[in-house]
């Protein structure tokens, strides 16, 4: 009898160990392009609210400075997923043979990005940016493509300066290294509200970009082949976070974002008109990818157009909320 109990206990212990092993969370490393931009809130809130945990995922974040730098972290396999990746930088990386795939749209257009000047700046209209020092983040970034498209739209040739993220651009503007700086809502909105700066234009004023996918979520292609279900669970949690942020808890999410970035709540709330809508942040569809590719070609990010087959290969939808 004692022997039988011992055997049963041993078998039970093995079963428990096996079960706990099977339930161990899958680890994912995710690069986020800019720490202070609103669209950062979706993956971070997914972690804060336990949505990743519900999908049995353990997610760690790496913050970058935009452009090709973010995309390369996935291409090299140092992280598995990148969010807020410039679609143009992704297209350029893919054209060069990088092992990356688009798995979801992150935002259509760029309503949350704007360019601003000091209040006493003589620059009052876009035309007056001609020949002036205008900041953007990194080559191949969303801001790089936006300012090039906007310059073409108005027939001007500003001196484009790669100044990094919003904090660095703000410093460069205030120390007169830049005539016009870029930011992502709600960063720098405090000095706009205080009357020290004024917004010149936003991403919504860039005609060529307004209805085209601007930022995407990408994955290392080799990782996707081996861990398709893990990537799918990541996207399920991400989509749930978008629903949360733009649902009844929207004010709570805005307050969390303001507190996390040490921003005044009133200022952050005033900036919400630049956040975009829930539809802007939907995972699917990847809206007008060909137009984004044409822009990458026009501005020299790729040497020749991707074929229809290549554009199809670049996108791999593993979770489509409307169909799930």
Secondary structure as the mmCIF struct_conf table of DSSP 4:
data_model
#
loop_
_struct_conf.conf_type_id
_struct_conf.id
_struct_conf.beg_label_comp_id
_struct_conf.beg_label_asym_id
_struct_conf.beg_label_seq_id
_struct_conf.end_label_comp_id
_struct_conf.end_label_asym_id
_struct_conf.end_label_seq_id
HELX_RH_AL_P HELX_RH_AL_P1 UNK A 2 UNK A 22
TURN_TY1_P TURN_TY1_P1 UNK A 23 UNK A 23
HELX_LH_PP_P HELX_LH_PP_P1 UNK A 24 UNK A 25
STRN STRN1 UNK A 26 UNK A 32
BEND BEND1 UNK A 33 UNK A 33
TURN_TY1_P TURN_TY1_P2 UNK A 35 UNK A 36
BEND BEND2 UNK A 37 UNK A 37
HELX_RH_3T_P HELX_RH_3T_P1 UNK A 38 UNK A 40
HELX_RH_AL_P HELX_RH_AL_P2 UNK A 41 UNK A 48
TURN_TY1_P TURN_TY1_P3 UNK A 49 UNK A 50
HELX_RH_AL_P HELX_RH_AL_P3 UNK A 51 UNK A 54
TURN_TY1_P TURN_TY1_P4 UNK A 55 UNK A 56
STRN STRN2 UNK A 57 UNK A 63
BEND BEND3 UNK A 66 UNK A 66
HELX_RH_AL_P HELX_RH_AL_P4 UNK A 67 UNK A 75
TURN_TY1_P TURN_TY1_P5 UNK A 76 UNK A 77
BEND BEND4 UNK A 78 UNK A 80
STRN STRN3 UNK A 81 UNK A 86
HELX_RH_AL_P HELX_RH_AL_P5 UNK A 87 UNK A 95
TURN_TY1_P TURN_TY1_P6 UNK A 96 UNK A 97
STRN STRN4 UNK A 100 UNK A 108
BEND BEND5 UNK A 109 UNK A 109
TURN_TY1_P TURN_TY1_P7 UNK A 111 UNK A 112
STRN STRN5 UNK A 113 UNK A 118
TURN_TY1_P TURN_TY1_P8 UNK A 119 UNK A 120
BEND BEND6 UNK A 122 UNK A 122
BEND BEND7 UNK A 125 UNK A 125
HELX_RH_3T_P HELX_RH_3T_P2 UNK A 126 UNK A 129
TURN_TY1_P TURN_TY1_P9 UNK A 130 UNK A 131
BEND BEND8 UNK A 132 UNK A 132
STRN STRN6 UNK A 133 UNK A 136
BEND BEND9 UNK A 137 UNK A 138
TURN_TY1_P TURN_TY1_P10 UNK A 139 UNK A 140
BEND BEND10 UNK A 141 UNK A 141
HELX_RH_AL_P HELX_RH_AL_P6 UNK A 142 UNK A 154
TURN_TY1_P TURN_TY1_P11 UNK A 155 UNK A 155
STRN STRN7 UNK A 159 UNK A 162
BEND BEND11 UNK A 165 UNK A 165
HELX_RH_AL_P HELX_RH_AL_P7 UNK A 166 UNK A 174
TURN_TY1_P TURN_TY1_P12 UNK A 175 UNK A 176
BEND BEND12 UNK A 177 UNK A 177
BEND BEND13 UNK A 179 UNK A 179
STRN STRN8 UNK A 180 UNK A 180
STRN STRN9 UNK A 181 UNK A 184
TURN_TY1_P TURN_TY1_P13 UNK A 185 UNK A 188
HELX_RH_AL_P HELX_RH_AL_P8 UNK A 189 UNK A 193
TURN_TY1_P TURN_TY1_P14 UNK A 194 UNK A 195
BEND BEND14 UNK A 196 UNK A 196
STRN STRN10 UNK A 197 UNK A 202
HELX_RH_3T_P HELX_RH_3T_P3 UNK A 203 UNK A 205
TURN_TY1_P TURN_TY1_P15 UNK A 207 UNK A 211
BEND BEND15 UNK A 212 UNK A 212
STRN STRN11 UNK A 213 UNK A 220
HELX_RH_AL_P HELX_RH_AL_P9 UNK A 221 UNK A 226
HELX_RH_AL_P HELX_RH_AL_P10 UNK A 228 UNK A 245
TURN_TY1_P TURN_TY1_P16 UNK A 246 UNK A 249
HELX_RH_AL_P HELX_RH_AL_P11 UNK A 250 UNK A 260
TURN_TY1_P TURN_TY1_P17 UNK A 261 UNK A 262
HELX_RH_AL_P HELX_RH_AL_P12 UNK A 265 UNK A 270
HELX_RH_3T_P HELX_RH_3T_P4 UNK A 271 UNK A 274
BEND BEND16 UNK A 275 UNK A 275
TURN_TY1_P TURN_TY1_P18 UNK A 278 UNK A 278
HELX_RH_3T_P HELX_RH_3T_P5 UNK A 279 UNK A 281
BEND BEND17 UNK A 283 UNK A 283
TURN_TY1_P TURN_TY1_P19 UNK A 287 UNK A 288
HELX_RH_AL_P HELX_RH_AL_P13 UNK A 289 UNK A 298
TURN_TY1_P TURN_TY1_P20 UNK A 299 UNK A 300
BEND BEND18 UNK A 301 UNK A 304
HELX_LH_PP_P HELX_LH_PP_P2 UNK A 305 UNK A 307
HELX_RH_AL_P HELX_RH_AL_P14 UNK A 308 UNK A 314
STRN STRN12 UNK A 315 UNK A 315
BEND BEND19 UNK A 318 UNK A 318
HELX_RH_3T_P HELX_RH_3T_P6 UNK A 321 UNK A 323
#
